[in-house]
Amino acid sequence: MPRPLPFGAALVTGASSGIGEEMAHVLGRAGVPMVVVARRAERLERLAATYPDVEVLPADLLTADGVAAVVARIRDGARRPIDLVVNNAGFGTSGPMHRADPDRLADEIRLNVLALTLIGHAAVNAMLPRRRGWLLNVSSVASFQANPGLAVYSATKAYVTSLSEALHEEVRGTGVVVTALCPGLTRTEFQSISNTSGFESVFPSFAWTSVGLVARAGLRGAARGRTLVVPGALYKVLVAVSGALPRSLTRRLSRTISRR
Ligand SMILES: NC(=O)c1ccc[n+]([C@@H]2O[C@H](COP(=O)([O-])OP(=O)(O)OC[C@H]3O[C@@H](n4cnc5c(N)ncnc54)[C@H](OP(=O)(O)O)[C@@H]3O)[C@@H](O)[C@H]2O)c1
């Protein structure tokens, strides 16, 4: 019998698909009330129709208004306090950086870095006075090394992992926990959006982590107060090995793999 989740109420960004949607299902099944955030409101409404206590907050986190709406909900003292914030919305861009559309790269940084930071800032400020809370930032195994072919994406995720580790220490002992979830390859809409659908034929089936495992590992890791969560044995080993190798070697290995 798994331990019940300790969260009183959650807010999940990017809850309309993939890892965020799966987290919303895990939370919904566990009876945790939640606020679900994404641009596709009709998908969020489906979650609201499935579980008893779901608030739909459609927002485009590429806009200042969208981020402000989420921050306002987190700060809203008149409503049920949110003690779990999952900063999950994000996307990637594959291919050589110099050939990518600069506006798309700016959006990637705006969503993966800026929106995540502002939402995390609001979350920690709301949680500290209550001496209770969890901030779960969705990063990636790509955050642990440079990845030619996913250069900007990996750099945004390196920021997320570094930020989360630093915040974890800043709030240590306060009752607030900050965790970075670092999944490896997981089949979601990410592949079509980041133009990495070719990975399906390049990487064998054992390299793919299920979205259910990723969502459960992230929520369980946050509940246990972990700093970093890498779902799946394969990726735990890869992260440990790549940390022990010279960076000059890991980036070249990554370049070789991305060219296959
Ligand atoms: N899949 C993988 O292999 C993998 C591996 C490591 C890390 N990750 C990370 O996991 C997180 C979730 O990705 P996923 O794989 O679940 O991909 P996904 O299926 O494409 O889901 C992305 C979510 O982000 C939301 N989103 C995108 N742009 C947004 C915006 N401007 N405003 C608000 N919400 C927005 C999307 O909702 P709307 O389109 O409805 O707005 C969607 O719900 C990302 O941070 C990603 O970098 C994924």
The ligand as an SDF file (V2000), in Angstrom:
LIG
                    3D

 48 52  0  0  0  0  0  0  0  0999 V2000
    9.0450   14.1300  -22.5640 N   0  0  0  0  0  0  0  0  0  0  0  0
   10.3350   14.0700  -22.2880 C   0  0  0  0  0  0  0  0  0  0  0  0
   11.0880   13.2390  -22.8700 O   0  0  0  0  0  0  0  0  0  0  0  0
   10.9030   14.9850  -21.2190 C   0  0  0  0  0  0  0  0  0  0  0  0
   12.1520   14.6450  -20.6760 C   0  0  0  0  0  0  0  0  0  0  0  0
   12.6880   15.4770  -19.7070 C   0  0  0  0  0  0  0  0  0  0  0  0
   12.0020   16.5880  -19.2830 C   0  0  0  0  0  0  0  0  0  0  0  0
   10.7960   16.9050  -19.8280 N   0  0  0  0  0  0  0  0  0  0  0  0
   10.1100   18.1180  -19.3530 C   0  0  0  0  0  0  0  0  0  0  0  0
    8.8440   17.7600  -18.8570 O   0  0  0  0  0  0  0  0  0  0  0  0
    7.9750   18.8920  -18.8710 C   0  0  0  0  0  0  0  0  0  0  0  0
    6.6310   18.4730  -19.4400 C   0  0  0  0  0  0  0  0  0  0  0  0
    6.8290   18.1040  -20.7870 O   0  0  0  0  0  0  0  0  0  0  0  0
    6.0680   16.8830  -21.4760 P   0  0  0  0  0  0  0  0  0  0  0  0
    7.0820   15.9110  -21.9130 O   0  0  0  0  0  0  0  0  0  0  0  0
    4.9470   16.4430  -20.6350 O   0  0  0  0  0  0  0  0  0  0  0  0
    5.5580   17.6340  -22.8080 O   0  0  0  0  0  0  0  0  0  0  0  0
    4.1130   17.9920  -23.3670 P   0  0  0  0  0  0  0  0  0  0  0  0
    3.2870   16.7630  -23.4580 O   0  0  0  0  0  0  0  0  0  0  0  0
    4.3870   18.7590  -24.6100 O   0  0  0  0  0  0  0  0  0  0  0  0
    3.4840   18.9360  -22.2410 O   0  0  0  0  0  0  0  0  0  0  0  0
    3.8690   20.2860  -22.1020 C   0  0  0  0  0  0  0  0  0  0  0  0
    2.8440   21.0190  -21.2700 C   0  0  0  0  0  0  0  0  0  0  0  0
    3.2750   22.3810  -21.1480 O   0  0  0  0  0  0  0  0  0  0  0  0
    2.1780   23.2220  -21.4780 C   0  0  0  0  0  0  0  0  0  0  0  0
    2.6470   24.4780  -22.0660 N   0  0  0  0  0  0  0  0  0  0  0  0
    3.4350   24.6220  -23.1560 C   0  0  0  0  0  0  0  0  0  0  0  0
    3.5720   25.9280  -23.4600 N   0  0  0  0  0  0  0  0  0  0  0  0
    2.8360   26.6070  -22.5410 C   0  0  0  0  0  0  0  0  0  0  0  0
    2.5450   27.9800  -22.3410 C   0  0  0  0  0  0  0  0  0  0  0  0
    3.0380   28.9300  -23.1590 N   0  0  0  0  0  0  0  0  0  0  0  0
    1.7570   28.3420  -21.2970 N   0  0  0  0  0  0  0  0  0  0  0  0
    1.2290   27.3920  -20.4850 C   0  0  0  0  0  0  0  0  0  0  0  0
    1.4660   26.0750  -20.6220 N   0  0  0  0  0  0  0  0  0  0  0  0
    2.2460   25.6990  -21.6520 C   0  0  0  0  0  0  0  0  0  0  0  0
    1.3640   22.4260  -22.4920 C   0  0  0  0  0  0  0  0  0  0  0  0
    0.0020   22.8620  -22.4590 O   0  0  0  0  0  0  0  0  0  0  0  0
   -0.7270   23.7740  -23.5650 P   0  0  0  0  0  0  0  0  0  0  0  0
   -0.1110   23.4560  -24.8880 O   0  0  0  0  0  0  0  0  0  0  0  0
   -2.1620   23.3670  -23.4480 O   0  0  0  0  0  0  0  0  0  0  0  0
   -0.4940   25.1810  -23.1190 O   0  0  0  0  0  0  0  0  0  0  0  0
    1.4650   21.0260  -21.9160 C   0  0  0  0  0  0  0  0  0  0  0  0
    0.4870   20.8240  -20.9370 O   0  0  0  0  0  0  0  0  0  0  0  0
    8.7160   19.9630  -19.6910 C   0  0  0  0  0  0  0  0  0  0  0  0
    9.2690   20.9220  -18.8220 O   0  0  0  0  0  0  0  0  0  0  0  0
    9.8010   19.1730  -20.3940 C   0  0  0  0  0  0  0  0  0  0  0  0
   10.9210   19.9670  -20.7000 O   0  0  0  0  0  0  0  0  0  0  0  0
   10.2330   16.1120  -20.7900 C   0  0  0  0  0  0  0  0  0  0  0  0
  1  2  1  0
  2  3  2  0
  2  4  1  0
  4  5  1  0
  4 48  2  0
  5  6  2  0
  6  7  1  0
  7  8  2  0
  8  9  1  0
  8 48  1  0
  9 10  1  0
  9 46  1  0
 10 11  1  0
 11 12  1  0
 11 44  1  0
 12 13  1  0
 13 14  1  0
 14 15  2  0
 14 16  1  0
 14 17  1  0
 17 18  1  0
 18 19  2  0
 18 20  1  0
 18 21  1  0
 21 22  1  0
 22 23  1  0
 23 24  1  0
 23 42  1  0
 24 25  1  0
 25 26  1  0
 25 36  1  0
 26 27  1  0
 26 35  1  0
 27 28  2  0
 28 29  1  0
 29 30  1  0
 29 35  2  0
 30 31  1  0
 30 32  2  0
 32 33  1  0
 33 34  2  0
 34 35  1  0
 36 37  1  0
 36 42  1  0
 37 38  1  0
 38 39  2  0
 38 40  1  0
 38 41  1  0
 42 43  1  0
 44 45  1  0
 44 46  1  0
 46 47  1  0
M  CHG  2   8   1  16  -1
M  END
$$$$
